[in-house]
Amino acid sequence: MGKSSTRGEGTRPRVPGAGQPGRHDSASASTSTVSPGAGRRAPDSAPGGRGKRRQQTSRRRARRGKRRILGWVAGTVALLIVGTAGAGYLYYRHLNGNLQKSALNLGAHQAPKPTANAAGQTPLNILLIGSDARDSKENQKLGGAKNTFGGTPLADVQMLLHVSADRTNMSVVSLPRDTVLKIPQCTAEDGKTYQATGWTLANESLGRGGPGCTVATWESLTGIHIDHFMKIDFSGVVSMADAIGGVPVCVDANVYSHTHDGHGSGLKLKKGTTSVKGQQALQWLRTRYGFWPDTDVIRTKAQHEYMNSMVRRLREGTKLTDPGELMDLAESATRALKVDDGIDTVKKLYDLAGELKKVPTSRMTMTTMPNVNSTRPGFEEKVDPKPGDAEKLFAMIRNDTPLDGKGAKKKPAEKVSDDPAAPKADIGVTVRNGTGGDGGQPAPGRAGSVASLLTGQGFTRAVADQTLDPQKTTEVLFPSADLEGDAQAVAKALGVPLKSVKKSTDVSGVTMVVGSDWREGTTYPKSTADDGKTPDSANALHGDDKSACMHVDPAYTWTS
C-alpha cells in the first residue's frame, strides 16, 4: 500500500464538501421560496376591528417578509453549495456572524489573474472544499472514525468551479484527494509557517494553515487564479440535502457499500433511481467501495451525477417553503461554511449567486482531472496528473475555453501593441527558468538555452538569469507600456502566442519566464488547448445528461 492521508471510508466519509460538491457548483435558480399569500387570515369583521385588522395586516406582512428573507438566506447558501437562490434580506447580521472567514491564499506566490475580454469581463474561479473534520458532536456522529476525532482535517473533496467571463458556460474540475503533488510553503494567519513539502497527497493541504493553503496548492498545480473558496463539513451537506427534499440518483444494480472489516459508507440502494437525502445523501457522496472500480477517483463521478441531478431538480421548480425548515437550513448552512474574506457576508454570497444563476444547465460540464497510477515511490495506488491531458484541461480553464465543446470556433485576433518595437539588438531580455512549475525538477540550463535561441535571432542583449521562477506556462513580461512592443517582438521570435505577453510590476525590464510547458526543444510547442476539445480522460458529464447511472461492483450487490 502506498502512503495515504486518507481515513477509512466508513471511517472517513467522503467529505462532501461542497461536495456534493459542487452543488454549488452549479448555477441554480429557484428564486421563489414562499407563496406570497402564505399564512393569510380572514380580516377581523367585528365592530371597531379596523385597528386590529391593521395590526394583523402588519403582523402578516412581517411574517411573509421574514419567510422571504429566510428563503433568500437559505437559498443563497444553498445555491453556492447546492444550487438555488431566493429573495429577501433580514436575519442578516446573525447569519453573517455564523460564517467563518479566513484569508484566500496563504502561499507566497499567486497565479496571475486572467485578463478581461473585449467587454471588460473576467472569468470567475471558486474552489469548493469538503472537509472531513470531526470537530463537533454532529460531525463526529456523521463521520464515525472515533480515532480521528479532533485530528488534522483533510480536504477530501476539492472542486474548481469556473464560470466563463461572459457567463454563458460553467466548468467543474474535481481533483482526486489521492493526487500526488507538492504543497507550497504556506503561512497561516496566526503566523505559523508550513514549509513546502516533497511529494505528498493533495488532501493534506487543508491541515497546513487552512483553506488558503489548499488554494495555494491548486494555483501552484494548475496555474489557475482562484477568486474565492468555500469550505463545508459533514453536517452542512446533510442539512442541504434534507432542505430540498432529496436528490434522485441512479445505480445499475442493488448496492450495499460495506466490507467484512467495517469499511464502506453504508449506502444501501435498490437498482434504479432513488431520491436520497440527509445522511443517505452523504453516504452517496462518500461511497468508494461499491461503485466500480472501487477507487477514490470513481467517487468524483458519483458526486457529479448528484450535482447535475440536484441542479435539474431545483430548476424544475423545487422550492423551500416551510419557515421553520428554512431557518434551520440557514442556520446550519452558515455555521457549516468557511469562506474567504472576499465573500464574508451573506450579501456578498447572494451577489455571487446572481453570477452563477446566469449559466443555463445545458452549458454546465463536470470533469475529473485526467490521472494515471502514480509512479512516485511509496505512493502506489495513488494517482498522478496524466501527462498532456491534465495540463490541457488546466490550460482550457486558464484560457476560458468551454469544456462542452460549444466555444467560438474562430480565435479572436491577437492584439498587437501600438508601441513599435525597438531594433532587436537594442532590446534587453532577461530569461528565467520556470520549468519546475509542474512540481517536477527544473530542466537544467533551460534559461541559458532559450537565451541562446534569442541571441541567435538577433536579440544580442538576451541574458540568462539563474533565478528559478516556477510556473506552468511560458510568459513574456514587461513593466510598462513603452516596452510592450519589445516584449511582443521577443514572443513572436520564438513562436510564443501574444496572449502570453503580459504587463507585470514584478519585473524591471522585458523578462521571459520559460514555463513547464516548454521544457525542451527550440520551438515553442503549439497548445492543444485551443482545439476546443476536452480530453476524453476527463470523463466529462454535461448538466442536461439525465442518463447517468453508477455502475455497481458485483462484489457489493445484494438480493432484495
Buried (B, 14 or more C-beta within 10 A) or exposed (E): EBBBBBBBBBBBBBBBBBBBBBBBBBBBBBBBBBEEEBEEEEEBEEEEEEEEBEEBBEEBEEBBBBBBBBBBBBBBBBBBBBBBBBBBEBBBEEBBEBBBBBBBBBBEBBBBEBEEBEEEEBBBBBBBBBBBBBBBEBBBEBBBBEEBBEBEBBBBBBBBBBBBBBBBBBBBBBBBBBBBBBBBBBBBEEEEEBEEBEBBBBBBBBBBBBBBBBBBBBBBBBBBBBBBBBBBBBBBBBBBBBBBEBBBBBBEBBBBBBBEEEBBBBBBBEBEEBBBBBBBBBBBBBBBBBBBEBBBBBBBBBBBBBBBBBBBBBBEEBBBBBBEBBBBBBBBBBBBBBBBEEBBBBEBBBEBBBEBBBBBBEBBBBBBBBBEEBEBEEBEEBBBBBEEBBBBBBBBBBBBBBBBEEBEEEEEEEEEBEBEBBEBEEBBBBBBBBBBBBBEEBBEEBBBBBBBBBBEBEBBBBBBBEEBBBBBBBBBBBBEEEBBBBBBBBBBBBEBBBBBBBBBEEBEBBBBBBBBBBBEEEEBEEBBBBEBBBBEBBBBBBBEBEEBBBBBBEEBBEEE
